[in-house]
């Protein structure tokens, strides 16, 4: 019964998102596009935090790498849409393997601080390497390449086309994460989160599992960074800053860690509150903090996670 109710709700939400460009204005479609990109970014972070028990404060690093590589390739007119996004994502994957190799050997706060330190190192390099990255000005992106697929050419400059493209990528990314979570490897991730020593005593390699998860999360983050660069027409150093890494953390806490779509719900809440509060004041982060306190107190598993628990409790 619970699965049936969840399936119906999910189908209605997906239908609403599919019909959104017909109903909503260009402004709100752009907001939804950003929500989907950042929602997938937060879901990638949730692989680390919610399912593996690893709190990363450097998740903006692969995100920013994907954005900058994409911007550089577009400026050089190197290939089509799939080429620039693919190379940006793959570069972020390689960087995540290196970062993960250095980080996964430590736990809890030490892992968090290592990820933060490496992320800020990359931020400093990008901020100061003006000849390549544009420094604090960033890299503007002009002439977005078309998406050529199966003999069809899609103009990604159109906000409607870009929205549907991001929507499809979000669904594919969510399904990919779902497969990982439901696989034997996903169970191993959860077992390490719950009891690392027991897994070690059984002969497993904690570092190898964590490196795999860190790399996958980095790859998806790089994909989101590449899409975000195309969406905003810009790659800027702020995308690698620690404050940007805080966004998926907030979204995951708001929506619910350890749930598939919890971070995406958190992304919707995050941007929804931003749009609502900034209509009255520019100091909207103060109000977000005030809202976050009761959410943590009364919704310990996030909004979606707590609602799912309530639904399960009623069925019992």
Secondary structure, 3 states (H helix, E strand, C coil): CHHHHHHHHHHHHHHHHHHHHHHCCHHHHHHHHHHHHHHHHHHHHHHHHHHHCCCCCCCHHHHHHHHHHHHHHHHCCCCCHHHHHHHHHHHHHHHHHHHHHHHCCCCHHHHHHHHHHHHHHHHHHHHHCHHHHCHHHCEECCCCCCEEECCEEECCCCHHHHHHHHHHHHHHHHHHHHHHHHCHHHHHHHHHHHCHHHHHHCCCCHHHHHHHHHHHHHHHHHHHHHHHHHHHCEECHHHHCHHHHHHHHHHHHHHCCCCCCHHHHHHHHHHHHHHHHCCCCCCHHHHHHHHHHHHHHHCCCHHHHHHHHHHHHHHC
